[in-house]
Amino acid sequence: MSVQEDLTAVRRCLDDLVRTVGRLEQTLAEPGGKELRPQSAGRADDLVSIPDTPYNHALWTDSDDEGLGVRDRRAP
């Protein structure tokens, strides 16, 4: 393909994308299109708070380092 043919194909694809996004925006703007929107977007009651306190070190006493093998041994 020549550069001109490539540019024409890219323009055609971009035009198709713009048309498709326009149709999607119209669908979401319609009353029946609301079910396509994420239900939890922007709702504060769905958020989970994570405390800033450090984890208990006892949680990690028997854990191995992932990918490194068992503690106190040489990695493979």
N, C-alpha and C positions, 0 to 999 in steps of 0.2 A: 504494500500500500504506500501511496505517496503521502507526504505530509499534509497536503490539502485534503485528501480523502480521510485521513485520521482526524483532522480538525472538523470536518463536516460530520463525521460519526460522533465526535465528542459533543458538538453543538446539538445534534439530534437527541443524544442521551440526556443532556442537560435540560432541553425543552421538555422531554418526557418527564423528567424528575420534577420540574417546576409545575407541570400540569397535575401530576399525581399528588404533590404536596398541597396544591390548591384544592383538589377534590377532598383530600383528607381533612383539611381545615374546615371546609364547608360541612362535611359530615359531622365533625365534632361540634360545630356551632348549632346544628339542628337539635331539637329536643330529643329525638330518638337516638342520637349519636352519643349521648352521655355515658352509656354503658361501656364505650370504648376507652373512656378516661380511667386512669388508675384511681381506685376508690380511696386509697390512703394518702394520696398526694397532699401535702400541706396540712395534715391534721395533727395537732399537737398531742392528742390523746393516744396516738399510735407510737409515740416516741418512747424509747426505753432509756432511762438515765443510767449512766455507768459511773459508779463512785470513783473518786480520785484516791481513795485509800489504797495502799499497797496490798498485794495478795499475800496470803499466809504462805510462808516459805515451806511449810509442811506439805503443801500441795505438790511440790516438785522433788521430794526426797527420793522417790523410787523411779523417777523418770529418766529415760535415756535421752541423749542429745540426738535429735532427729538427723539421720543421715551420717552421723559420726560414730555410731556404735555405742557400746556400753561405757559408762563412766569409768575412769581409772584404767582403761585399756587403750591400747594403740588403735587408731582408726585404720580400717582396711586400706 
